[in-house]
Amino acid sequence: MLLTKHKTTNGSRWAVDGHLLPPSLILSTLLEMPREKMFQTLKTLSEAEPASGESEAPIDPMHEVWAAGVTYLRSRDARKAESTVADMYQKVYEADRPEIFSKSIGWRVSGNGQPIRIRKDSTWNVPEPELVLVINGFNEIVGYCAGNDVSSRDIEGENPLYLPQAKVYNGSCALGHGIWLCEPDEIKTIAIRLTIQRENKIIFNGEANTDTMKRTLPELVDFLTRELDFPQGVFLMTGTCLVPDDFTLQPDDEVIIQVGETKIQNRVKR
């Protein structure tokens, strides 16, 4: 099932497989249910009215988005290359405890077709395509969506303590185009694709797979929820496996990310 969010004349509405849900049924309410109850509810409550209108980021305003870092060898190498303390990222990659940090709040997240941004005080900015887990209030994985963890590499490379400034700012987080609802076993192997277009020409095109992730998805969920409660659910970016070499985003670049059954496209602004 695909869960999407749409802008209507009466406010935002959620839809499943292209058909609107009752106005009172929002994602936060769904994620308060156990996974099987949530799935059953969605199968029985969709309306005949087809979804229409502009799509929105598939998240409620007060949902939190967290992120895990250095979960792929490619990410470790890229972070080492940018940093003056490269050995730190090797230690994180090999450690039992993963890197986990707060990325965004729901109302700041860009959806499909909405702009992402690069910082005005940064000279090295990259998209980071990621599998994003959607987790309910019972710490169960209920699905996933495509995500872009836009990052300022020069700021983080200057000092690892600058990571919040390199990762968390207006327009630095995008999710979409919807949430693919499925059983956790269906997320073991997911293809991730990144395409970047500049002046209508493809300047980067790459593909990788979640099979190359060092950590398991349940492991990341366990560390995130070990001492934090999310009664209405949470989103978790699981790290990037595609990093363009010798590249920085420019205004008006188009970034297209496909993760499994979900896809998001955003234009870059400064």
Summary of the structure (lengths in Angstrom):
residues: 270
radius of gyration: 17.9
end to end distance: 35.3
largest distance: 57.3
contacts: 917
relative contact order: 0.21
helix: 24%
strand: 38%
